[in-house]
Amino acid sequence: MLEFVAALIIIVVFTVLAYRKNAVAMLSISFALVYFIEIALYYISPSSAANFFYVMGAKFPPDMGIFTGVYLHSLYPGHIFFNILFFFLAGLPFEQRVGSRRLTTIFLISGITANVIYSAFLFFFGIKSILIGASGAIFGVMGAFIVMYPDDEITFFLGPILMPKIKVKIAVLALLIVEFLATLLWVHDNVAHGAHVVGAVTGALLGLYYLKKGVANSLVGSGKASSQVIDKNTFENLATSDKLVYLYRKICDEDDELVRRAWIEEFFKEKFGSGKIDGKYVIVNGKKYRVYK
């Protein structure tokens, strides 16, 4: 019983923290902590570990596991390692663009939807299954990324090859093609390829939703001009020294969004000693300052 309570506390606490800031890091820490519980259970009592996976994993009919199953991983260390690796490669740059709250929302909705639909699919074909792992949720993040910022360049692994600079639309599309073919050909390798596809489609639909809301604007780091509008009132109220006025002017005059973000962070470091951009806001010691309209 203690292991279930501990896992739930970890999942809830770090998910709440992910909504506040550093979503990729907070969620990855929760994966690791839950994984340590799994390993400890396995060495203490393999039957207890099996029961843990059964209760916390996603299955059909749906129960709590459609949520908690996202945070579980198999005992094989490669499962959690590669999930966290790809989450950092795709999730960190995406989080910088949309903020922690939106990334966490996309992650959870995509993961839960993938678990529900794919477990139902397997159930209706007479296959008893327990789905575990964050892959469906991470594919959701990548699906949203390719829709919202297809021409952004990221570091990514394509098979055994590390691509230090590759466009999101190429990297993610390559993975999606592989997962779609694996689903279509019904590849039996204990990997829920269909859940990956469902997660990616869900994330893409959420990406379209955010696009319609005007969340995505410029292509950060692409060298293209920004269409984001600075909230001048914030800077005018805070620019109380010659240095801050100078930095404010640099922010207003800059067209490249990547450089502009650097000037914004420099402004807040000069004013408060720190500052981290999170979507339309800069967070300083837990307080939010709106910098984009």
VENDA-V550797 format. One record per backbone hydrogen bond with DSSP energy under -1.0 kcal/mol. CO is the residue of the C=O (numbers start at 1). NH is the residue of the N-H. E is the energy in kcal/mol with one decimal. If there is no record, write none. Layout:
# VENDA-V550797
((CO | NH | E) (CO | NH | E))
This chain:
# VENDA-V550797
((1 | 5 | -1.9) (2 | 6 | -2.7) (3 | 7 | -2.2) (4 | 8 | -2.4) (5 | 9 | -2.4) (6 | 10 | -2.3) (7 | 11 | -2.7) (8 | 12 | -2.7) (9 | 13 | -2.7) (10 | 14 | -2.4) (11 | 15 | -1.6) (12 | 16 | -2.3) (13 | 17 | -2.2) (14 | 18 | -1.8) (15 | 19 | -1.5) (17 | 21 | -2.2) (22 | 26 | -2.8) (23 | 27 | -2.8) (24 | 28 | -2.0) (25 | 29 | -2.2) (26 | 30 | -1.8) (27 | 31 | -2.0) (28 | 32 | -2.2) (29 | 33 | -2.6) (30 | 34 | -2.3) (31 | 35 | -2.2) (32 | 36 | -2.0) (33 | 37 | -1.5) (34 | 38 | -2.0) (35 | 39 | -2.5) (36 | 40 | -2.5) (37 | 41 | -2.5) (38 | 42 | -2.4) (39 | 43 | -2.0) (40 | 44 | -1.9) (41 | 45 | -3.6) (45 | 49 | -1.9) (46 | 50 | -2.2) (47 | 51 | -2.0) (48 | 52 | -2.1) (49 | 53 | -2.3) (50 | 54 | -2.0) (51 | 55 | -2.6) (52 | 56 | -2.6) (53 | 57 | -1.9) (58 | 131 | -3.0) (63 | 66 | -1.9) (64 | 67 | -1.9) (64 | 68 | -2.0) (65 | 69 | -2.4) (67 | 70 | -1.2) (68 | 71 | -1.6) (69 | 133 | -2.4) (76 | 79 | -1.7) (77 | 81 | -2.3) (78 | 82 | -2.3) (79 | 83 | -1.6) (80 | 84 | -2.4) (81 | 85 | -2.4) (82 | 86 | -2.5) (83 | 87 | -2.0) (84 | 88 | -2.4) (85 | 89 | -2.3) (86 | 90 | -2.4) (87 | 91 | -2.3) (88 | 92 | -1.3) (90 | 94 | -1.3) (91 | 95 | -3.0) (92 | 96 | -1.9) (94 | 98 | -2.3) (95 | 99 | -2.5) (99 | 103 | -1.8) (100 | 104 | -2.5) (101 | 105 | -2.1) (102 | 106 | -2.6) (103 | 107 | -2.8) (104 | 108 | -2.6) (105 | 109 | -2.5) (106 | 110 | -2.3) (107 | 111 | -2.3) (108 | 112 | -2.8) (109 | 113 | -2.4) (110 | 114 | -2.4) (111 | 115 | -2.1) (112 | 116 | -2.6) (113 | 117 | -2.6) (114 | 118 | -2.2) (115 | 119 | -1.9) (116 | 120 | -1.9) (117 | 121 | -2.3) (118 | 122 | -2.4) (119 | 123 | -2.2) (120 | 124 | -2.4) (122 | 127 | -3.0) (123 | 126 | -1.9) (131 | 58 | -2.8) (134 | 138 | -2.7) (135 | 139 | -2.9) (136 | 140 | -1.3) (137 | 141 | -1.7) (138 | 142 | -2.2) (139 | 143 | -2.5) (140 | 144 | -2.2) (141 | 145 | -2.2) (142 | 146 | -2.3) (143 | 147 | -1.2) (144 | 148 | -2.6) (145 | 149 | -2.9) (149 | 152 | -1.5) (150 | 169 | -2.4) (152 | 168 | -2.6) (154 | 166 | -2.2) (156 | 163 | -3.7) (158 | 161 | -1.6) (161 | 158 | -2.8) (163 | 156 | -2.5) (166 | 154 | -2.8) (167 | 171 | -2.4) (168 | 172 | -2.8) (170 | 174 | -2.0) (171 | 175 | -1.6) (172 | 176 | -2.7) (173 | 177 | -2.3) (174 | 178 | -1.7) (175 | 179 | -2.5) (176 | 180 | -2.7) (177 | 181 | -2.5) (178 | 182 | -2.4) (179 | 183 | -2.0) (180 | 184 | -2.8) (181 | 185 | -2.7) (182 | 187 | -2.5) (187 | 189 | -1.0) (191 | 193 | -2.0) (192 | 196 | -1.5) (193 | 197 | -1.9) (194 | 198 | -2.4) (195 | 199 | -2.7) (196 | 200 | -2.4) (197 | 201 | -2.5) (198 | 202 | -2.5) (199 | 203 | -2.6) (200 | 204 | -2.4) (201 | 205 | -2.2) (202 | 206 | -2.1) (203 | 207 | -2.4) (204 | 208 | -2.2) (205 | 209 | -1.9) (206 | 210 | -2.4) (207 | 211 | -2.2) (208 | 212 | -2.2) (209 | 213 | -1.2) (210 | 215 | -2.5) (211 | 214 | -1.5) (219 | 222 | -2.0) (229 | 293 | -2.7) (230 | 232 | -1.3) (231 | 235 | -1.1) (232 | 236 | -2.9) (233 | 237 | -2.0) (234 | 238 | -1.4) (235 | 239 | -2.1) (238 | 240 | -2.0) (241 | 245 | -2.4) (242 | 246 | -2.2) (243 | 247 | -2.3) (244 | 248 | -2.4) (245 | 249 | -2.1) (246 | 250 | -1.9) (247 | 251 | -2.1) (248 | 252 | -2.2) (249 | 253 | -2.2) (250 | 254 | -1.2) (255 | 226 | -2.1) (256 | 260 | -2.4) (257 | 261 | -2.6) (258 | 262 | -1.4) (259 | 263 | -2.1) (260 | 264 | -2.4) (261 | 265 | -2.4) (262 | 266 | -2.0) (263 | 267 | -2.3) (264 | 268 | -2.1) (265 | 269 | -2.0) (266 | 270 | -2.2) (267 | 271 | -2.0) (268 | 272 | -3.2) (269 | 273 | -1.1) (276 | 283 | -2.9) (278 | 281 | -1.6) (280 | 291 | -2.7) (280 | 292 | -1.7) (281 | 278 | -3.5) (282 | 289 | -2.2) (283 | 276 | -1.5) (284 | 287 | -2.2) (287 | 284 | -2.9) (289 | 282 | -2.5) (291 | 231 | -2.4))
